[in-house]
């Protein structure tokens, strides 16, 4: 049958990384690569409306295509990177400073589109 329902996504994605870093000011770092790390997070909270239809194929396979539209609030946080050279020289950088402010904390439309397939029992 057909259905209509609300959906409320709440998500937080965090990306962390570390590795060898080449410094902007290589002279201060004694021309050596250092060790660095970075982290950034994106948080999403939204509300939307979804429609779909669920049916059976041959009485055994459930199929459920769905579509939804909504509005989501997105926030970008973190973005700090730090690197330290073997001689102790340190550089810090916030790469979210390069992101326009209207993309750090804003609302965007959301679209949900999918197909669920499962076994009926």
TAZILIN-V548786 format. One record per residue. N is the residue number from 1. RES is the residue in three letters. PSI is psi in whole degrees, 0 to 359 (* if undefined). BURIAL is 1 if it has 16 or more other ideal C-beta (glycine too) atoms within 10 Angstrom, else 0. D_CENTER is the distance of its C-alpha to the mean C-alpha in Angstrom with 2 decimals. Layout:
N/RES/PSI/BURIAL/D_CENTER + N/RES/PSI/BURIAL/D_CENTER
//
This chain:
1/UNK/174/0/33.30 + 2/UNK/154/0/31.10 + 3/UNK/158/0/28.77 + 4/UNK/129/0/27.00 + 5/UNK/163/0/24.57 + 6/UNK/153/0/21.96 + 7/UNK/147/0/18.41 + 8/UNK/92/0/16.34 + 9/UNK/135/0/12.65 + 10/UNK/114/0/11.48 + 11/UNK/149/0/8.10 + 12/UNK/124/0/6.76 + 13/UNK/128/0/4.46 + 14/UNK/132/0/6.96 + 15/UNK/127/0/8.23 + 16/UNK/146/0/12.01 + 17/UNK/159/0/14.67 + 18/UNK/159/0/18.40 + 19/UNK/194/0/21.26 + 20/UNK/140/0/24.19 + 21/UNK/139/1/24.12 + 22/UNK/129/0/26.59 + 23/UNK/150/1/27.58 + 24/UNK/316/0/28.16 + 25/UNK/84/0/31.55 + 26/UNK/331/0/32.84 + 27/UNK/316/0/36.30 + 28/UNK/333/0/35.14 + 29/UNK/8/1/33.23 + 30/UNK/33/0/36.49 + 31/UNK/34/0/34.99 + 32/UNK/152/0/33.10 + 33/UNK/148/0/29.52 + 34/UNK/182/1/27.80 + 35/UNK/138/0/25.10 + 36/UNK/166/1/21.80 + 37/UNK/156/0/18.46 + 38/UNK/155/1/15.21 + 39/UNK/140/0/12.21 + 40/UNK/148/1/9.31 + 41/UNK/146/0/7.06 + 42/UNK/127/0/5.11 + 43/UNK/138/0/7.21 + 44/UNK/129/0/8.21 + 45/UNK/132/0/11.86 + 46/UNK/178/1/13.87 + 47/UNK/135/0/17.17 + 48/UNK/177/1/18.55 + 49/UNK/134/0/21.48 + 50/UNK/140/1/21.64 + 51/UNK/152/0/24.76 + 52/UNK/176/1/25.73 + 53/UNK/136/0/28.75 + 54/UNK/135/0/29.53 + 55/UNK/173/0/32.49 + 56/UNK/142/0/34.30 + 57/UNK/122/0/35.49 + 58/UNK/25/0/38.81 + 59/UNK/4/0/38.36 + 60/UNK/330/0/36.04 + 61/UNK/119/0/32.68 + 62/UNK/133/0/30.45 + 63/UNK/136/0/28.36 + 64/UNK/88/0/26.00 + 65/UNK/143/0/24.46 + 66/UNK/159/1/22.40 + 67/UNK/140/0/20.99 + 68/UNK/151/1/19.41 + 69/UNK/147/0/18.73 + 70/UNK/187/1/17.32 + 71/UNK/132/0/16.04 + 72/UNK/145/1/12.83 + 73/UNK/128/0/12.50 + 74/UNK/136/1/9.49 + 75/UNK/132/0/10.01 + 76/UNK/129/1/9.15 + 77/UNK/167/0/11.10 + 78/UNK/231/1/12.62 + 79/UNK/14/1/12.91 + 80/UNK/135/0/16.25 + 81/UNK/141/1/17.91 + 82/UNK/137/1/21.39 + 83/UNK/142/1/23.93 + 84/UNK/129/1/27.46 + 85/UNK/160/1/30.35 + 86/UNK/333/0/33.09 + 87/UNK/5/0/35.45 + 88/UNK/350/0/33.27 + 89/UNK/134/1/32.02 + 90/UNK/138/0/28.49 + 91/UNK/139/1/26.06 + 92/UNK/146/0/23.10 + 93/UNK/139/0/20.61 + 94/UNK/101/0/17.78 + 95/UNK/352/0/15.79 + 96/UNK/348/1/14.03 + 97/UNK/336/0/17.68 + 98/UNK/350/0/17.48 + 99/UNK/131/0/14.92 + 100/UNK/141/0/17.11 + 101/UNK/330/0/17.36 + 102/UNK/355/0/16.92 + 103/UNK/354/0/13.24 + 104/UNK/334/0/12.53 + 105/UNK/87/0/13.63 + 106/UNK/173/0/14.24 + 107/UNK/140/0/14.56 + 108/UNK/150/0/13.56 + 109/UNK/149/0/15.13 + 110/UNK/145/1/13.51 + 111/UNK/130/0/15.16 + 112/UNK/131/1/15.55 + 113/UNK/128/0/17.78 + 114/UNK/178/0/18.88 + 115/UNK/119/0/21.84 + 116/UNK/135/0/22.71 + 117/UNK/132/0/25.70 + 118/UNK/174/0/27.55 + 119/UNK/137/0/31.02 + 120/UNK/133/0/33.34 + 121/UNK/*/0/35.55
//
